[in-house]
Amino acid sequence: MANKFRQIDVDQLDEERYHDVKTENANIGPNEAKVQELLMARNHAGALKECLAEIPSNENHRSAVTIVVGVLTAFKTSEIAPAVKSLDIEEVDMLMKYIYKGMEFFPNSSGQLLVWHEKTLEKGGKGCIIRAIIDRKF
């Protein structure tokens, strides 16, 4: 009974044996050129969907937040509710993460981001706030 706590082979967890698998294009975040093209075509909803398609990596999350805040501030207030209603729950959660990061990095845009927060909260409920806050990936 005394040895039951030793069921894990700690030698397998040796740093020399651990190999982190990385793919080149995994989690790169929004494609800035495609987002700008959609914004120029006045397809704000398409630009938002493009921004929410992939989780940015830790190395480029600040630039991803910059792109997304640019997209969010391009919307007119009357266009926000329909855009949020067209999102699925994963996109709503990602949007909430971007809203909070946007408030952190760009306090001058907080007024517009609060409108987004209100509409996103209506769609995703309080659960999207909790998921956005506790997620460590972003």
C-alpha positions as CSV (number, residue, x, y, z in Angstrom):
1,M,0.0,0.0,0.0
2,A,2.9,2.4,0.7
3,N,4.1,2.3,-3.0
4,K,0.8,3.1,-4.7
5,F,1.7,6.7,-5.0
6,R,4.7,5.8,-7.2
7,Q,2.8,4.7,-10.2
8,I,4.3,7.3,-12.6
9,D,7.6,6.6,-14.2
10,V,9.4,9.9,-13.6
11,D,12.2,8.9,-15.9
12,Q,9.8,9.3,-18.9
13,L,9.4,13.0,-17.9
14,D,13.1,13.7,-18.3
15,E,13.6,17.0,-20.3
16,E,16.1,15.3,-22.6
17,R,13.5,12.8,-23.7
18,Y,10.7,15.4,-24.2
19,H,10.3,16.7,-27.7
20,D,7.8,19.5,-28.3
21,V,6.0,19.0,-31.6
22,K,5.6,22.3,-33.5
23,T,4.0,22.9,-36.8
24,E,5.0,25.9,-38.8
25,N,1.6,27.4,-39.4
26,A,-0.2,26.3,-36.3
27,N,-1.9,29.1,-34.4
28,I,-0.6,32.0,-36.5
29,G,-3.6,34.2,-35.9
30,P,-5.5,36.4,-38.4
31,N,-4.1,37.0,-41.9
32,E,-3.6,40.7,-41.9
33,A,-3.6,41.0,-45.7
34,K,-6.9,39.1,-46.1
35,V,-8.5,41.1,-43.3
36,Q,-7.5,44.4,-44.9
37,E,-8.8,43.2,-48.2
38,L,-12.2,42.4,-46.6
39,L,-12.3,45.7,-44.8
40,M,-11.6,47.6,-48.1
41,A,-14.5,45.7,-49.7
42,R,-16.7,46.8,-46.7
43,N,-17.2,43.2,-45.7
44,H,-16.7,43.8,-41.9
45,A,-18.5,40.6,-40.9
46,G,-16.2,38.6,-43.2
47,A,-13.1,40.4,-41.7
48,L,-14.4,39.5,-38.2
49,K,-14.8,35.9,-39.1
50,E,-11.3,35.8,-40.6
51,C,-9.9,37.2,-37.4
52,L,-11.6,34.6,-35.2
53,A,-10.7,31.6,-37.4
54,E,-7.4,30.9,-35.7
55,I,-5.9,31.3,-32.2
56,P,-2.8,33.4,-32.4
57,S,0.5,32.1,-31.0
58,N,2.1,33.6,-27.9
59,E,4.7,35.3,-30.1
60,N,2.2,37.3,-32.2
61,H,-0.8,37.7,-30.0
62,R,-0.3,41.5,-29.6
63,S,-0.3,42.0,-33.4
64,A,-3.4,39.8,-33.6
65,V,-5.1,42.0,-31.0
66,T,-4.1,45.1,-33.0
67,I,-5.7,43.7,-36.2
68,V,-8.9,42.6,-34.4
69,V,-9.4,45.9,-32.6
70,G,-9.0,47.6,-35.9
71,V,-11.7,45.4,-37.3
72,L,-14.0,45.9,-34.3
73,T,-13.6,49.7,-34.4
74,A,-14.5,49.7,-38.2
75,F,-18.0,48.5,-37.4
76,K,-20.9,51.0,-37.0
77,T,-22.8,50.5,-33.8
78,S,-25.9,49.3,-35.7
79,E,-23.8,46.6,-37.4
80,I,-22.4,45.0,-34.2
81,A,-25.5,43.0,-33.1
82,P,-26.1,41.2,-36.4
83,A,-22.4,40.4,-36.7
84,V,-22.2,38.9,-33.2
85,K,-25.4,36.9,-33.8
86,S,-23.8,35.3,-36.9
87,L,-21.0,33.8,-34.8
88,D,-20.9,30.3,-33.3
89,I,-20.0,29.7,-29.7
90,E,-16.3,29.1,-30.3
91,E,-16.1,32.4,-32.2
92,V,-18.0,34.2,-29.5
93,D,-15.5,32.9,-26.9
94,M,-12.6,34.0,-29.0
95,L,-14.2,37.4,-29.6
96,M,-14.6,37.9,-25.8
97,K,-10.8,37.1,-25.4
98,Y,-10.0,39.7,-28.0
99,I,-12.3,42.3,-26.4
100,Y,-10.5,41.9,-23.0
101,K,-7.1,42.0,-24.6
102,G,-8.1,45.0,-26.6
103,M,-9.2,46.8,-23.4
104,E,-5.8,46.0,-21.9
105,F,-3.7,47.1,-24.9
106,F,-5.9,49.9,-26.3
107,P,-7.7,51.7,-23.5
108,N,-8.7,54.5,-25.9
109,S,-10.9,52.1,-27.7
110,S,-12.7,50.8,-24.6
111,G,-15.9,52.6,-25.4
112,Q,-16.4,50.8,-28.6
113,L,-15.2,47.5,-27.1
114,L,-17.7,47.9,-24.3
115,V,-20.5,47.9,-26.9
116,W,-19.0,44.7,-28.4
117,H,-18.8,43.3,-24.9
118,E,-22.5,43.9,-24.3
119,K,-23.6,42.3,-27.6
120,T,-21.2,39.3,-27.1
121,L,-22.4,38.8,-23.6
122,E,-26.0,38.7,-24.9
123,K,-25.0,35.9,-27.4
124,G,-22.6,33.9,-25.3
125,G,-23.9,34.4,-21.8
126,K,-21.8,34.6,-18.7
127,G,-20.1,31.4,-19.7
128,C,-18.1,33.1,-22.5
129,I,-16.7,35.5,-19.9
130,I,-15.5,32.7,-17.7
131,R,-14.1,30.8,-20.6
132,A,-12.3,33.9,-21.9
133,I,-10.7,34.6,-18.5
134,I,-9.6,31.1,-17.6
135,D,-8.2,30.1,-21.0
136,R,-4.4,30.1,-20.7
137,K,-3.8,29.7,-24.5
138,F,-4.3,33.3,-25.2
